[in-house]
Structures are given as structure tokens and as C-alpha cells.
């Protein structure tokens, strides 16, 4: 069975269980206290007192028993009170310890990055000449070996293929970064900002800020803003306006609403597969009760060039979106929603994979967008969206692979709230091979599909994971489907597809 763990979505945590136990104990204490009061009042009942006159010895024994009863009852109440306070203190301590461990670990990584940055800054006069000398020698020797054919002679004589060795080294590094994505995310969130702050000589205290700015790097988002500013100076990753129009869909429209989450994600994946630039698709669904709902599918990355061309689903959209800026894809979705005539009261589900998830997640947290569009549900796959403050009115399901670096690029875990479930799947190629969606693949095709170090982020791998989770009856997927059943039933009345193109001034 596919291995996964879930955060949020109404799942009860240790501290929540402790709080619930504290509440239950408080109820018991209140009930026992009321009974104690009633018993004390009963001791002074006139009829009871009069019955003691004919039998004074029995009355004295009865009084002694009542006294012991009240003493033991008072002691029990004190024990219950102490237990209740202990349980509540344990819940508080758990939360503080969890928060403290996170802060201490983050602080240690901040310090490590800062120290590294200071060492680099101090050693720069020595490092630059050494790097130039070594680097130039490597380049020259490589060119000589290639021009003279000595690289082939080395391969034959010693069995060392320099080109293959370089490719394997790059693959090993990529695999290391992806397979330890949590550590890589922590490096992005803490170590790299610390290095920059240390290198430029700012005091380390600036790394402790929670302020939402980018005057200096202190987290993954501010680091992205700094990266973007540097790239813009060289004419890279530049923002632009966008032109949007209705287009023929990359895939034919469906006749019915999605059957389940596997079908929903398959339709999302069809918004970018085999395309130079992805498309936005909007499905209009009318339920049996006459309620109209819309599913908005947002495409993933199709172009990894750092130069902004015509393509809307490119690297520029990725970086701009991660920096918290508006993007051409956000504007493309806004224009598509407006053209589709989606009313402010109609329920809307946003669906996005990778870049599509970043766009969808940012829109689900955008007050201006939500003022016009009633987003009630959001499904993201393989997307870093923890930085987006999505409100409790949006039901969120996020699916991530444990070994996928992309969802960890924001350096944080998604909030574990009642309305937000994050299912993290242990990426296992041997298990994924059993997915129904891959039964038509040969062993050679599957080997090639899962061979890449970054295969954990592939759309096919996520499709397989979602299919296996569904067949296992995963509770988070079942909950999301049940809560949003209106998007999976009724009649699919209309499908609209939209294409976009960057406008350069």
C-alpha cells in the first residue's frame, strides 16, 4: 500500500486531544461540584434533622459518615482540578515546545548561513584568484582534451568518460537535493538568506524579523525577490502585460463533470501537456438543484527559459509568483473568469499543478480576487503555497511527494488547519508502477519515466499517487470529495478554453 501522512483537514493533533480531555474534565468537575453543593444543602433539610432525635447514636454515626463523604469528595475535586490543569499545561507545553524546536532549528540554520557568508566575504580576496586560476585551468584542459581527442583515449585506457562522469555528477547532485527536499527547503528558507546577510555585513539580528518586506533576505520569499531584482538588471525574468483570448482546447472538452480526484487531476494535466504555452480551462457545471458551479484549471510550466518571451507559463511566471508578485497567469485567470461570466455568488474550485498550484493558491488568498469570485475549494499538486494566507472559507487539498523539492521551495509546511489537508506521499517508483494509469506502459517505458532524479515532481508520478490514494480510500481525499460533491455531479453545460500571450513594450 502506498505510504503517506496527512496534516490538517480536521485531523486531531496531540495538543487538541489534550485540550479536549481538559474540557471533558472541566465538565466532570462542574457536575461533581453541583452534586456536592446539593448534598451539603441536603444535610440541613429540616425533615432529616427531625428524624435524628429518636436515635441520637445513629445520628452521630450518620454525621461522621457525611463528614468523611464531604472530605473525600473535596479531595477528589482537588485531584480532578489538578489533573485538568496538568492536561491543559501539557497541551500548552506541547505547542510551545513544537514552536520552540522550530525556532531553535531555524535559528541554528540562520547562524550557519550567516557565519558562512562572513567567511566568504572575508576570504573573497583569496577565493577569487584561486577560483579564476582553477576554473580557467579546468576550462582550458577540457577544451584541449576535446579538441585533440585525448578524452576518448582516456576513456579507452582508463575507462573514464569525462562527459558521462560530469553528467552523473550533476544527476547525483540533483537526486540528493530532491530526495532530501525537506533539508533543501530549510537551506532555502534559512541558510541562503543568512549567507547573503552575512556576506553584505548586516547584523545577524535582521534574520529574526517576521516583517513582510524584502529590504534584506530573511526567508525564501524575500530571497526570491532579491533573485528577481538581480535577474531584472540583466533583462531576465521581466514582468509584462498579457493578451488573452478564447482558443481551441489542447484536449477535447468532456461531456460530464470529473468522476473523482483522479479524473480532476487528469484534466488539470491536460492544460499543459505537449504545449508551448499552457491554457486555462473553465468547466461550467449545473447541479440537480439548479446551482451553477465552475472548475478553473490552471496550467503548469512549459518553458524553463529565464528570458520572457510570448509564453505565459514560463520561468518568469514561476519566480514572479513565488516572490508574491502579480503574474501574467494570474491576470489570464482573472480575464478568463470575467469572460466566462462567473457571478460573485457561484461556487468556484481552482485546480493547479506546480506553477498552476502557485497561481491558484495565490488567487485563493487574494482579497481583490475573492471580492469578485467565490472560491470555495482549491486543489494543488506539487506546489509551494504555504506562504499564501488562504482563509478558512476555502476548502484546500494539497498533494505532495516527500521527495519532491518543488513543494518545499517556500521553506515551510502548509498550515495544519481544519480547512486545509496536506497529503504527503512517500514517492516509491515500485509502488507507483501498480497504478492503473500506468498499466499500458512497458517496463522499459516505466524505467525511463522514473529514472530521472526529479521524477518525483513529474505529472505522471502524481497521477499515479492520486490514483493509488483513491483506491486505498484515503480519508483526506474522501473528505475533500464529499465536501465538494457538487463539482463532481450534475451536468457539464459548457467548457471554455483560454490562451494567453505576453505583450512586450
Secondary structure, DSSP 8 states (H G I E B T S, - for coil): ---EEEEETT---HHHHHHHHHHHHHHHHHHHHHHHHHHHHHTT-HHHHHHTSS-HHHHHHHHHHHHHHHHHHHHHHHHHHHHHHHHHHHHHHHHHHHHHHHHHHHHHHHHHHHHHHHHHHHHHHHHHHHHHHHHHHHHHHHHHHHHHTHHHHHHHHH---HHHHHHHHHHHHHHHHHHTHHHHHHIIIIIHHHHHHHHHT--GGGGG---S--SS--SHHHHHHHHHHHHHTTT-S---EEEEEE---SS---SS--SSHHHHHHHHHTTTTT-SS--EEEEEEE-TTS-EEEEEEE----B--SS--S-SSBHHHHHHHHTT---HHHHHHHHHHHHTT--TTSEEEEEEETHHHHHHHHHHT-HHHHHH-EEEEEEEES---TTS---TTSEEEEEEETT-SGGGTTSS-----TTEEEEEE---HHHHTTSGGGTTS-HHHHHHHHHSTTGGG-HHHHHHHHHHHHHTT-HHHHHHHHHTGGGSSSEEEEEEEEEEEEE--
